[in-house]
Amino acid sequence: MHNLYNPKLRPLSHEFARKASIQRSVLTQVYLWKVARSISAWAHVFARACAGLVERLAGWQRLQRDIRALQQFDDRMLADIAVPRHDIERLVRNGRPATKSQIAVTYPRRQARPIGAMRKVRTKTHRPKAQTVGPADTASIT
């Protein structure tokens, strides 16, 4: 610690200025680093929001183009594809509900396995160990 009352031990003013400058530069670097990180985080969020907006806009334009294309068909062509004119927009936006035959073709049922094909579960059986006859046992046998 510096003794401010003793002129010989008191630090010089340029030492105070140098230490203050070092502390300011360290604090400035820390603040700039935090600001740069927060700006990059906000830029990332903003870019993702813009990309989502562009995707939604492109999807909306695609729907409108498809609706206009179907509305240009005459009634006979719409009847061939089984789309009533008043239902064009709903069908383009939501699609046609799937029938049972379409579901069966799209997702065929898995056939049941034959009973013999089931995997057998093996359980471990403990066999009794064979008793060995040692030299002490042979003396008692004879």
C-alpha positions as CSV (number, residue, x, y, z in Angstrom):
1,M,0.0,0.0,0.0
2,H,1.2,3.5,-0.7
3,N,1.8,5.9,2.0
4,L,0.3,9.1,0.7
5,Y,1.6,11.2,3.6
6,N,5.3,10.3,3.1
7,P,6.6,12.1,0.0
8,K,9.3,9.6,-0.6
9,L,6.9,6.6,-0.7
10,R,4.2,8.3,-2.6
11,P,3.8,7.0,-6.2
12,L,4.4,9.5,-9.0
13,S,1.6,10.9,-10.9
14,H,2.6,9.2,-14.2
15,E,2.3,5.8,-12.4
16,F,-1.3,6.6,-11.4
17,A,-2.0,7.7,-15.0
18,R,-0.4,4.5,-16.4
19,K,-2.4,2.2,-14.0
20,A,-5.6,4.1,-14.8
21,S,-4.9,3.8,-18.5
22,I,-4.4,0.0,-18.2
23,Q,-7.6,-0.4,-16.2
24,R,-9.5,1.7,-18.7
25,S,-8.2,-0.3,-21.7
26,V,-9.1,-3.6,-20.0
27,L,-12.6,-2.4,-19.1
28,T,-13.1,-1.0,-22.6
29,Q,-12.0,-4.3,-24.2
30,V,-14.5,-6.2,-21.9
31,Y,-17.3,-3.9,-22.8
32,L,-16.6,-4.0,-26.5
33,W,-16.5,-7.8,-26.4
34,K,-19.8,-8.0,-24.7
35,V,-21.4,-5.4,-27.1
36,A,-20.0,-7.3,-30.1
37,R,-21.4,-10.6,-28.8
38,S,-24.8,-9.1,-28.1
39,I,-24.9,-7.5,-31.6
40,S,-24.0,-10.7,-33.3
41,A,-26.7,-12.6,-31.3
42,W,-29.3,-10.0,-32.3
43,A,-28.1,-10.1,-35.9
44,H,-28.5,-13.9,-35.9
45,V,-32.1,-13.6,-34.5
46,F,-32.9,-10.9,-37.0
47,A,-31.5,-13.0,-39.9
48,R,-33.5,-16.0,-38.9
49,A,-36.7,-13.9,-38.6
50,C,-36.1,-12.5,-42.1
51,A,-35.5,-16.0,-43.5
52,G,-38.7,-17.2,-42.0
53,L,-40.6,-14.2,-43.4
54,V,-39.1,-14.9,-46.9
55,E,-40.1,-18.6,-46.7
56,R,-43.7,-17.7,-45.6
57,L,-43.9,-15.1,-48.4
58,A,-42.6,-17.6,-51.0
59,G,-45.2,-20.2,-49.8
60,W,-48.0,-17.7,-50.0
61,Q,-47.0,-16.7,-53.5
62,R,-46.9,-20.4,-54.5
63,L,-50.4,-20.9,-53.1
64,Q,-51.7,-17.8,-55.0
65,R,-50.0,-19.0,-58.2
66,D,-51.6,-22.5,-57.9
67,I,-55.0,-21.0,-57.1
68,R,-54.9,-18.7,-60.2
69,A,-53.8,-21.6,-62.4
70,L,-56.7,-23.8,-61.3
71,Q,-59.2,-20.9,-61.6
72,Q,-58.2,-20.6,-65.3
73,F,-59.3,-24.1,-66.0
74,D,-62.8,-24.5,-67.5
75,D,-65.5,-26.4,-65.6
76,R,-65.0,-29.6,-67.7
77,M,-61.3,-29.8,-66.8
78,L,-62.1,-29.2,-63.1
79,A,-64.8,-31.9,-63.2
80,D,-62.2,-34.3,-64.7
81,I,-59.9,-33.8,-61.6
82,A,-63.0,-33.8,-59.3
83,V,-62.4,-30.3,-58.0
84,P,-65.5,-28.0,-57.7
85,R,-64.8,-24.4,-58.6
86,H,-66.0,-23.0,-55.2
87,D,-63.6,-25.4,-53.4
88,I,-60.4,-24.6,-55.3
89,E,-58.8,-22.3,-52.6
90,R,-59.6,-24.7,-49.7
91,L,-58.2,-27.7,-51.6
92,V,-55.1,-25.9,-52.6
93,R,-54.5,-24.7,-49.0
94,N,-55.4,-27.8,-47.1
95,G,-55.2,-30.6,-49.6
96,R,-57.7,-33.3,-50.3
97,P,-58.6,-35.6,-47.3
98,A,-57.1,-39.1,-47.7
99,T,-59.4,-42.0,-48.3
100,K,-58.9,-45.4,-46.8
101,S,-57.6,-46.8,-50.1
102,Q,-54.9,-44.1,-50.3
103,I,-53.9,-44.7,-46.7
104,A,-53.6,-48.4,-47.3
105,V,-51.5,-47.9,-50.3
106,T,-49.3,-45.3,-48.6
107,Y,-48.9,-47.2,-45.4
108,P,-49.3,-50.9,-45.9
109,R,-49.8,-53.0,-42.9
110,R,-47.0,-55.3,-41.7
111,Q,-47.9,-58.9,-42.0
112,A,-48.0,-60.9,-38.9
113,R,-45.0,-63.3,-38.4
114,P,-45.7,-67.0,-38.3
115,I,-45.5,-68.4,-34.8
116,G,-42.4,-70.6,-35.6
117,A,-40.5,-67.5,-36.6
118,M,-40.7,-66.0,-33.2
119,R,-37.3,-65.7,-31.5
120,K,-36.8,-68.1,-28.7
121,V,-35.7,-66.8,-25.4
122,R,-32.9,-68.8,-23.9
123,T,-32.5,-69.0,-20.2
124,K,-29.2,-70.0,-18.7
125,T,-29.4,-73.3,-16.8
126,H,-26.8,-74.0,-14.1
127,R,-25.4,-77.5,-14.4
128,P,-24.0,-79.0,-11.2
129,K,-20.2,-79.2,-11.3
130,A,-18.7,-82.6,-11.5
131,Q,-17.1,-83.7,-8.3
132,T,-13.5,-84.4,-8.6
133,V,-11.9,-87.2,-6.6
134,G,-8.7,-86.2,-4.9
135,P,-5.9,-88.3,-3.3
136,A,-7.5,-88.0,0.2
137,D,-10.8,-89.3,-1.2
138,T,-9.2,-92.3,-2.9
139,A,-7.8,-93.6,0.4
140,S,-11.2,-93.7,2.0
141,I,-12.7,-95.6,-1.0
142,T,-10.2,-98.5,-0.8
